[in-house]
Amino acid sequence: MTDRTLQFSLGFITLCQIIKDTCNSLRKNFNLSENEVRILITIYSDKPQAVNQISKKFLISPAHTSKILNSLEQKELITRQLNGNDKRFEIVLLTEKGIRITCLIIEFIQQIICNKVINIFNASPVDLFTFSETIQKEIIHSKQITTNISNN
């Protein structure tokens, strides 16, 4: 095992802890679960989403998706409407409050992750860019190895 591989693994574990801490901070500061945050950000970025699309995208059962959406609806962050093109499906939209909260969440995530990464890794923006490039290269390399193994 190379020193580079070991350093990458240690960095990855640290990054996982940062993400876990960020999720806990989101839960504490916004009273939202990880799935609720994921759904809000997805609706914000992809615009109206059909309930079945949300289930498929996050690999969540339709029943669990419905439970999450009910919670978001009770918090007045989303509304559900019948799809105008196909009345069999509901689409999910953010309310004004939902848009405001989602924007705050996105800013919160960016701020907390950037601060923690810079502080923990004692990294400069150039270091973070290099780390990002390393991750991309490792993913491509891993795909090549997996493809080679599959073909043999």
Contacts in CASP RR format, 6 or more apart in sequence:
PFRMAT RR
TARGET T0000
AUTHOR 0000-0000-0000
METHOD contacts of the structure
MODEL  1
MTDRTLQFSLGFITLCQIIKDTCNSLRKNFNLSENEVRILITIYSDKPQA
VNQISKKFLISPAHTSKILNSLEQKELITRQLNGNDKRFEIVLLTEKGIR
ITCLIIEFIQQIICNKVINIFNASPVDLFTFSETIQKEIIHSKQITTNIS
NN
8 134 0 8 1.000
8 138 0 8 1.000
11 121 0 8 1.000
11 131 0 8 1.000
14 120 0 8 1.000
14 121 0 8 1.000
15 117 0 8 1.000
18 113 0 8 1.000
18 116 0 8 1.000
18 117 0 8 1.000
18 120 0 8 1.000
19 113 0 8 1.000
21 116 0 8 1.000
22 109 0 8 1.000
22 112 0 8 1.000
22 113 0 8 1.000
22 116 0 8 1.000
23 34 0 8 1.000
23 37 0 8 1.000
25 108 0 8 1.000
25 112 0 8 1.000
26 32 0 8 1.000
26 34 0 8 1.000
26 37 0 8 1.000
26 105 0 8 1.000
26 108 0 8 1.000
26 109 0 8 1.000
27 33 0 8 1.000
27 34 0 8 1.000
29 108 0 8 1.000
30 37 0 8 1.000
30 101 0 8 1.000
30 104 0 8 1.000
30 105 0 8 1.000
30 108 0 8 1.000
31 75 0 8 1.000
32 40 0 8 1.000
32 75 0 8 1.000
32 105 0 8 1.000
33 68 0 8 1.000
33 71 0 8 1.000
35 58 0 8 1.000
35 60 0 8 1.000
35 64 0 8 1.000
35 68 0 8 1.000
36 68 0 8 1.000
36 71 0 8 1.000
36 72 0 8 1.000
36 77 0 8 1.000
37 105 0 8 1.000
38 58 0 8 1.000
39 49 0 8 1.000
39 54 0 8 1.000
39 58 0 8 1.000
39 68 0 8 1.000
39 69 0 8 1.000
39 72 0 8 1.000
39 78 0 8 1.000
39 92 0 8 1.000
40 72 0 8 1.000
40 77 0 8 1.000
40 78 0 8 1.000
40 94 0 8 1.000
40 98 0 8 1.000
40 101 0 8 1.000
40 102 0 8 1.000
40 105 0 8 1.000
41 102 0 8 1.000
41 105 0 8 1.000
41 106 0 8 1.000
42 49 0 8 1.000
42 54 0 8 1.000
42 57 0 8 1.000
42 58 0 8 1.000
43 49 0 8 1.000
43 78 0 8 1.000
43 92 0 8 1.000
43 93 0 8 1.000
43 94 0 8 1.000
43 102 0 8 1.000
44 94 0 8 1.000
44 99 0 8 1.000
44 102 0 8 1.000
44 103 0 8 1.000
44 106 0 8 1.000
48 91 0 8 1.000
48 92 0 8 1.000
48 93 0 8 1.000
49 57 0 8 1.000
49 91 0 8 1.000
49 92 0 8 1.000
50 83 0 8 1.000
50 89 0 8 1.000
50 90 0 8 1.000
50 91 0 8 1.000
50 92 0 8 1.000
51 62 0 8 1.000
51 65 0 8 1.000
51 66 0 8 1.000
51 69 0 8 1.000
51 80 0 8 1.000
51 89 0 8 1.000
51 90 0 8 1.000
51 91 0 8 1.000
51 92 0 8 1.000
52 62 0 8 1.000
52 89 0 8 1.000
54 60 0 8 1.000
54 65 0 8 1.000
54 69 0 8 1.000
54 92 0 8 1.000
55 61 0 8 1.000
55 62 0 8 1.000
55 64 0 8 1.000
55 65 0 8 1.000
58 65 0 8 1.000
60 68 0 8 1.000
69 78 0 8 1.000
69 80 0 8 1.000
69 92 0 8 1.000
72 78 0 8 1.000
73 79 0 8 1.000
73 80 0 8 1.000
76 95 0 8 1.000
76 97 0 8 1.000
76 98 0 8 1.000
77 94 0 8 1.000
77 95 0 8 1.000
77 97 0 8 1.000
77 98 0 8 1.000
77 101 0 8 1.000
77 102 0 8 1.000
78 92 0 8 1.000
78 93 0 8 1.000
78 94 0 8 1.000
78 95 0 8 1.000
78 98 0 8 1.000
79 92 0 8 1.000
79 93 0 8 1.000
79 95 0 8 1.000
80 90 0 8 1.000
80 91 0 8 1.000
80 92 0 8 1.000
80 93 0 8 1.000
81 90 0 8 1.000
81 91 0 8 1.000
81 93 0 8 1.000
82 89 0 8 1.000
82 90 0 8 1.000
82 91 0 8 1.000
83 89 0 8 1.000
83 90 0 8 1.000
83 91 0 8 1.000
94 102 0 8 1.000
117 123 0 8 1.000
117 128 0 8 1.000
118 124 0 8 1.000
118 128 0 8 1.000
121 127 0 8 1.000
121 128 0 8 1.000
121 131 0 8 1.000
123 131 0 8 1.000
END
